[in-house]
Amino acid sequence: MRISIARHGWVAGLLIASLLTGCGSGDDQEKGQQNQQDQQAPARDAKVMTMERRTIGYDRSYSAKLRSEQQVAIIARVRGELEARNFEPGEMVEKGESLYTIEPDVYQATVNQRKADVQSAKAKAFRADRDARRYKQLLAQNSVSQQQYDQAVAERRVADANVAQAQAALESAKIDLGYSDVQAPVAGMISLSDVNVGNVVDVGTELATITPMNPIEVRFGLPQEDAFDLRRQRQQGADIKASLKLPGGDDSTQQLEGNIDFLGSRVDDDTSTVQARAMFDNPDDLLLPGQFARVQLQNMKRYDVMAVPEIAVTQGLMGPQVFVLDDEDKVRTCNVTLGDLAGPLQIITDGLKSGDRVIVSDPGGLEAGAKINPQPYSGDPEKLSAQENDKSESSSNGSAKQDGGQEPSSESGSDDPSSKQSSSDKAKEQGDEA
């Protein structure tokens, strides 16, 4: 019995060793075949563009805040009691419209007094002029001395100065009387009144604010590079359109078209930006100063740059990279430094040179050393992105269908009760033999 058991064990060990040896040789064979297939893999089709410096067009948007170009604070110019308010807060007022009344009777009385002072000064000047003429005749007859005549002439001049002084005081009084009727210096929407009727206001007291609503002003900062390109285009007479977009709301009412009417002449030391201004018509006064918005500049240009479709840029171990072709049409990686995005184009500031051939198709699955069959690139990055997206969706749909149509055999086998019973029976038989 012991001899039988030993013999069976020796035979089983021999069988297991032969099986292991057979599996190992099969794996090595498969690996060799795979390596051979990789070496003989056909070249992959990919769109390729040759790099060169060029001028590209793009649109840029900037955050901005709405302002009113001619917003005015209404300030009291005279002291007195605020007797009347002639408007309703929040309504539109016209230029020259009366807003407040500040004790006009007091200032009218002052005007009347100054008028009387002028009349008195004129009367004295008339008498001084008559005396000077008479003394001149008497001097010719040697009836008065030269000193007496000179005194008469001096008194006439003093009288004339008093007339001018009285007239100036009258004009000042008239101005103060005019300030007692506070009028709107501009047309626009008026704010709440800061002072109630019945209060005494001093010179310099702020009463309200008038905000012109149309047109609306937008100021924003441009990066140095954008400002340089914009200035260059404006000097060439290019037509740069500006559109205003508010967050949310109906596009038909919230997006306006305008023009840039100012571009600063210096770079801000703190922000490294150049200030610009655009003016927009504000129909129906829907937009309010203080709102935040985005200004989009259309048809801008960036000069003498290298750019590739954004889809061509990937992230490598050393940072952003693109795939380029060598003289044998094989792939190699090239680390690059990225600039701004210009729509579907990515500006490359460093890493590429003129004449480099860059793969602009979807770089998914590309590896260094792979053989490429270069295909012409149309030069339209938006069309390229749409084509690559269509390919990606088609591939995803095909994979989903394939995964849904197969049933794993291992799961079906594990759910079969007969398979479970067969395995237990075999284990029982091996135990009996032992």
Secondary structure, 3 states (H helix, E strand, C coil): CHHHHHHHHHHHHHHHHHHHHHHHHHHHHHHHHHHHHHHCCCCEEEEEEECCCEEEEEEEEEEEEEECCCCEEEECCCCEEEEEECCCCCCEECCCCEEEEECHHHHHHHHHHHHHHHHHHHHHHHHHHHHHHHHHHHHHCCCCCHHHHHHHHHHHHHHHHHHHHHHHHHHHHHHHHHHCEEECCCCEEECCCCCCCCCEECCCCEEEEEECCCCEEEEEEEEHHHHHHHHHHHHCCCCCEEEEECCCCCHHHHEEEEEEEEECCCCCCCCCEEEEEEEECCHHHCCCCCCEEEEEEEEEEEEEEEEEEHHHCEEECCEEEEEEECCCCEEEEEECEEEEEECCEEEEEECCCCCCEEECCCCCCCCCCCEEEEEECCCCHHHHHHHHHHHHHHHHHHHHHHHHHCCCHHHHHHHCHHHHHHHHHHHHHHHHHC
